[in-house]
């Protein structure tokens, strides 16, 4: 996990400024997004929280809540406690989260449900937060690729009225 935080810091403090200095880009914070799967989903959530001035949205696929490689000895409560204490206030920013219900992803469902509750208690609406369970999907790149269009539609602001509660099954 610390290596991933170092990578995020590199992205924000070195890579993004370099790209902006070398290429024509839209420098508005509302045009930067993070996306990742598994541990990448967790670090995308963390980056979205820690750098609100940089990232308007994030997509977190099959977020690896256990914070390690042994899903049976979960440390999810550590990150969920952090989320509960430091959750950003609801704004125009958006967060998309999902998980499958098969194999390793099935172990994420209780922690994802707790995260959903934290966001709802903090006042996030279906326009700002979407959490989905993809029936029959696994912890696998092919399944994440199938869910990517939904995440993009949500983050870019199209298709947000599809769910009145912000949470649904795919």
VMD Tcl script that draws the C-alpha trace (Angstrom):
set ca {
  {0.00 0.00 0.00}
  {2.74 2.61 0.77}
  {4.26 2.07 -2.70}
  {0.89 2.84 -4.24}
  {0.60 6.06 -2.21}
  {4.06 7.03 -3.50}
  {2.83 6.36 -7.06}
  {-0.20 8.57 -6.46}
  {2.01 11.37 -5.15}
  {4.24 11.00 -8.23}
  {1.17 11.22 -10.47}
  {-0.07 14.41 -8.77}
  {3.21 16.24 -8.13}
  {5.34 15.22 -11.10}
  {3.55 13.44 -13.96}
  {0.43 15.62 -14.20}
  {2.43 18.90 -14.07}
  {4.85 17.54 -16.69}
  {2.01 16.54 -19.04}
  {0.38 19.95 -18.55}
  {3.65 21.71 -19.34}
  {4.31 19.72 -22.52}
  {0.83 19.33 -24.01}
  {-2.30 21.37 -24.49}
  {-4.62 20.23 -21.70}
  {-7.64 21.51 -19.85}
  {-6.15 22.52 -16.52}
  {-9.48 22.71 -14.70}
  {-9.74 20.30 -11.77}
  {-13.12 19.10 -13.05}
  {-11.48 17.27 -15.92}
  {-9.26 14.84 -14.02}
  {-10.37 11.37 -13.02}
  {-8.86 8.30 -11.42}
  {-9.84 4.71 -12.12}
  {-8.53 1.41 -10.92}
  {-9.43 -2.13 -10.05}
  {-8.71 -4.13 -6.93}
  {-5.94 -2.31 -5.01}
  {-6.09 0.26 -7.83}
  {-9.72 0.85 -6.87}
  {-8.70 1.47 -3.29}
  {-5.94 3.91 -4.26}
  {-8.33 5.65 -6.68}
  {-10.74 6.21 -3.80}
  {-7.88 7.44 -1.61}
  {-6.62 9.81 -4.33}
  {-10.12 11.14 -4.94}
  {-10.36 11.91 -1.20}
  {-6.86 13.28 -0.69}
  {-6.63 15.46 -3.81}
  {-10.09 17.02 -4.24}
  {-8.57 20.01 -6.00}
  {-7.15 17.68 -8.68}
  {-9.67 14.86 -9.19}
  {-13.37 15.43 -9.76}
  {-14.20 11.78 -10.04}
  {-13.01 8.24 -9.57}
  {-14.09 4.79 -10.66}
  {-13.29 1.95 -8.30}
  {-13.81 -1.55 -9.68}
  {-13.81 -4.47 -7.24}
  {-12.23 -2.36 -4.51}
  {-9.88 -4.60 -2.53}
  {-11.15 -3.74 0.93}
  {-9.00 -6.30 2.78}
  {-5.90 -4.08 2.21}
  {-3.68 -7.07 1.65}
  {-3.32 -10.33 -0.14}
  {-5.21 -12.54 2.29}
  {-8.86 -11.59 1.91}
  {-9.82 -13.83 4.84}
  {-7.94 -11.65 7.35}
  {-9.49 -8.37 6.29}
  {-8.23 -5.00 7.40}
  {-11.15 -3.27 5.71}
  {-12.17 -1.60 8.96}
  {-8.97 0.47 8.85}
  {-9.87 2.13 5.56}
  {-13.59 2.29 6.36}
  {-12.78 4.13 9.61}
  {-10.58 6.53 7.61}
  {-13.41 7.00 5.11}
  {-15.89 7.73 7.91}
  {-13.62 10.36 9.44}
  {-12.35 12.07 6.29}
  {-15.10 11.62 3.71}
  {-15.27 14.76 1.60}
  {-18.44 16.82 1.75}
  {-20.82 16.12 -1.10}
  {-20.13 18.46 -4.00}
  {-20.26 18.25 -7.77}
  {-17.61 15.52 -7.58}
  {-18.57 11.94 -8.47}
  {-17.57 8.50 -7.29}
  {-18.41 5.22 -8.99}
  {-17.85 1.92 -7.17}
  {-18.73 -1.62 -8.11}
  {-17.99 -5.23 -7.34}
  {-18.92 -8.60 -8.69}
  {-20.65 -11.26 -6.62}
  {-18.48 -14.25 -7.53}
  {-15.19 -15.65 -6.18}
  {-12.95 -13.04 -4.49}
  {-15.38 -10.21 -5.23}
  {-18.07 -11.92 -3.14}
  {-15.88 -11.30 -0.07}
  {-16.02 -7.53 -0.74}
  {-19.80 -7.21 -0.46}
  {-20.01 -6.58 3.33}
  {-17.29 -3.91 3.22}
  {-18.76 -2.30 0.13}
  {-22.12 -2.17 1.88}
  {-20.49 -0.38 4.82}
  {-18.86 2.11 2.43}
  {-22.25 2.68 0.77}
  {-23.75 3.49 4.17}
  {-20.98 5.97 4.93}
  {-21.58 7.81 1.66}
  {-25.34 7.86 2.11}
  {-25.04 9.10 5.71}
  {-22.71 11.85 4.49}
  {-25.44 13.08 2.15}
  {-24.23 11.79 -1.20}
  {-26.97 11.61 -3.82}
  {-27.33 9.34 -6.88}
  {-25.77 12.16 -8.95}
  {-22.60 12.03 -6.84}
  {-22.24 8.40 -5.81}
  {-23.05 5.14 -7.53}
  {-22.39 1.67 -6.15}
  {-23.25 -1.41 -8.19}
  {-23.15 -5.17 -7.73}
  {-22.54 -6.98 -11.00}
  {-24.28 -10.35 -10.85}
  {-22.12 -13.20 -12.11}
  {-18.99 -11.05 -12.35}
  {-15.62 -12.05 -10.90}
  {-12.43 -10.30 -9.87}
  {-11.15 -10.26 -13.43}
  {-10.10 -7.81 -16.15}
  {-12.74 -9.06 -18.58}
  {-15.50 -8.34 -16.09}
  {-14.08 -4.91 -15.23}
  {-13.97 -4.10 -18.95}
  {-17.67 -4.98 -19.23}
  {-18.46 -2.49 -16.44}
  {-16.21 0.32 -17.71}
  {-18.81 1.97 -20.01}
  {-21.25 2.32 -17.08}
  {-18.53 3.97 -14.99}
  {-17.64 6.41 -17.79}
  {-21.30 7.30 -18.37}
  {-21.73 8.05 -14.69}
  {-18.52 10.04 -14.26}
  {-19.17 12.11 -17.37}
  {-22.70 12.86 -16.23}
  {-24.73 10.82 -18.70}
  {-27.16 8.22 -17.51}
  {-27.22 9.43 -13.90}
  {-30.99 9.26 -13.67}
  {-31.02 5.49 -14.33}
  {-31.20 4.72 -10.62}
  {-33.32 6.64 -8.14}
  {-31.27 5.40 -5.18}
  {-27.77 5.44 -6.63}
  {-27.25 1.75 -5.98}
  {-28.34 -1.12 -8.15}
  {-27.43 -4.46 -9.56}
  {-26.08 -4.77 -13.07}
}
mol new
graphics top color blue
foreach p $ca { graphics top sphere $p radius 0.5 }
foreach p [lrange $ca 0 end-1] q [lrange $ca 1 end] { graphics top cylinder $p $q radius 0.2 }
display resetview
